[in-house]
Amino acid sequence: MSTPVKNIRYPFAVDSGLGTLAVERDFAKHVRQMILQVLFTNPGERVNRPDFGCGIKRMVFAPNDDVTASLAQVTILQALNTWLGSLITVQDIKVNADNEKLEINISYSINAMSGRQYLNVEVTL
């Protein structure tokens, strides 16, 4: 019999009914939450892992054009391969600079599961 998956939920929360840390039991949702952590954590934010993250929020201070979108695409791909490469295979990343926002579309597969997953994120600049 397999053990159910229990991972700390992101963003960090407390289960109000139990008074304990909120957990995520769905592995696909947990992987999605880890991808969001990689995207929105700036390198240097974590004391014990100063290289962790890709810092997409830093793009707020860059001009919102095709060059920034291409830079974000490469940065995201490298960060996901570095930090989650053993869990996921990135199929495709598309970043579009649209007025004051970056539209990020990530297509990936979870190595332990079949099927393709999609994550769409908008970062307002």
VEXDREN-2710 file (C-alpha; in Angstrom, 1 decimal):
% VEXDREN-2710
k/r/px/py/pz
1/MET/0.0/0.0/0.0
2/SER/1.4/3.4/-0.9
3/THR/1.8/6.2/1.6
4/PRO/-0.3/9.3/0.8
5/VAL/1.6/12.4/-0.3
6/LYS/1.8/15.2/2.4
7/ASN/3.8/18.2/1.5
8/ILE/3.8/21.7/3.0
9/ARG/1.5/23.9/1.0
10/TYR/2.8/27.0/-0.9
11/PRO/2.1/29.7/-0.1
12/PHE/2.8/28.8/3.5
13/ALA/-0.4/28.6/5.5
14/VAL/-1.9/27.2/8.7
15/ASP/-4.8/24.7/8.6
16/SER/-7.4/26.6/10.6
17/GLY/-9.4/23.5/11.5
18/LEU/-6.4/21.6/12.8
19/GLY/-4.0/24.4/13.9
20/THR/-1.1/22.8/12.0
21/LEU/0.8/23.5/8.8
22/ALA/-1.4/23.3/5.7
23/VAL/-0.4/20.3/3.5
24/GLU/-0.9/19.6/-0.2
25/ARG/-1.9/16.0/-0.9
26/ASP/-2.2/16.2/-4.6
27/PHE/1.3/15.7/-6.1
28/ALA/0.6/17.6/-9.4
29/LYS/-0.6/20.6/-7.4
30/HIS/2.5/20.4/-5.2
31/VAL/4.8/20.4/-8.3
32/ARG/2.9/23.4/-9.6
33/GLN/3.5/25.2/-6.3
34/MET/7.2/24.4/-6.5
35/ILE/7.3/25.9/-10.0
36/LEU/5.8/29.1/-8.6
37/GLN/8.4/29.1/-5.8
38/VAL/11.2/28.9/-8.4
39/LEU/9.6/31.7/-10.5
40/PHE/8.9/34.2/-7.7
41/THR/11.9/33.6/-5.5
42/ASN/14.8/36.0/-6.1
43/PRO/18.3/34.6/-5.9
44/GLY/19.7/35.6/-2.5
45/GLU/16.3/35.5/-0.7
46/ARG/17.0/32.0/0.8
47/VAL/19.8/32.0/3.3
48/ASN/20.7/28.4/2.9
49/ARG/20.2/28.3/-0.9
50/PRO/21.4/31.7/-2.1
51/ASP/21.3/30.6/-5.8
52/PHE/17.6/29.3/-5.6
53/GLY/15.0/30.9/-7.8
54/CYS/14.9/32.8/-11.1
55/GLY/13.7/36.1/-9.8
56/ILE/11.0/36.9/-12.3
57/LYS/9.9/39.8/-10.1
58/ARG/13.2/41.6/-10.9
59/MET/11.9/42.1/-14.5
60/VAL/9.7/44.9/-13.0
61/PHE/12.7/47.2/-13.4
62/ALA/13.5/46.1/-17.0
63/PRO/12.0/47.6/-20.1
64/ASN/9.0/45.6/-21.2
65/ASP/9.9/44.5/-24.7
66/ASP/10.8/41.4/-26.7
67/VAL/14.4/41.4/-25.3
68/THR/13.1/41.2/-21.7
69/ALA/10.7/38.5/-22.7
70/SER/13.5/36.5/-24.3
71/LEU/15.7/37.0/-21.2
72/ALA/12.9/35.9/-19.0
73/GLN/12.3/32.8/-21.1
74/VAL/16.0/31.7/-20.9
75/THR/16.1/32.5/-17.1
76/ILE/13.0/30.5/-16.4
77/LEU/14.2/27.5/-18.4
78/GLN/17.5/27.4/-16.7
79/ALA/16.0/27.8/-13.2
80/LEU/13.4/25.1/-13.7
81/ASN/16.0/22.7/-15.1
82/THR/18.4/23.4/-12.3
83/TRP/15.9/23.2/-9.4
84/LEU/13.2/20.9/-10.6
85/GLY/14.9/19.0/-13.4
86/SER/14.6/15.7/-11.5
87/LEU/10.8/16.2/-11.1
88/ILE/9.7/17.8/-14.3
89/THR/10.6/17.9/-18.0
90/VAL/9.9/21.4/-19.5
91/GLN/8.3/21.0/-22.9
92/ASP/7.9/24.6/-23.8
93/ILE/8.1/28.1/-22.4
94/LYS/6.6/31.2/-24.1
95/VAL/7.0/34.7/-22.7
96/ASN/5.1/37.5/-24.2
97/ALA/5.6/41.2/-23.4
98/ASP/2.2/42.8/-23.5
99/ASN/2.0/46.5/-22.4
100/GLU/2.7/46.5/-18.6
101/LYS/2.7/42.7/-18.1
102/LEU/4.7/39.6/-19.0
103/GLU/2.6/36.6/-20.0
104/ILE/4.4/33.4/-19.1
105/ASN/3.1/30.1/-20.5
106/ILE/4.9/26.9/-19.3
107/SER/4.2/23.5/-20.7
108/TYR/5.8/20.6/-18.7
109/SER/5.4/17.0/-17.8
110/ILE/5.9/15.5/-14.4
111/ASN/8.4/12.7/-14.6
112/ALA/6.5/10.4/-12.2
113/MET/3.2/10.9/-14.0
114/SER/1.9/10.8/-17.6
115/GLY/0.4/13.8/-19.4
116/ARG/1.3/17.3/-20.0
117/GLN/0.7/20.1/-17.5
118/TYR/0.3/23.8/-18.2
119/LEU/1.0/26.9/-16.0
120/ASN/0.1/30.4/-17.2
121/VAL/1.3/33.3/-15.1
122/GLU/1.0/37.1/-15.6
123/VAL/3.6/39.3/-14.0
124/THR/2.6/42.9/-13.9
125/LEU/5.5/45.2/-14.5
END
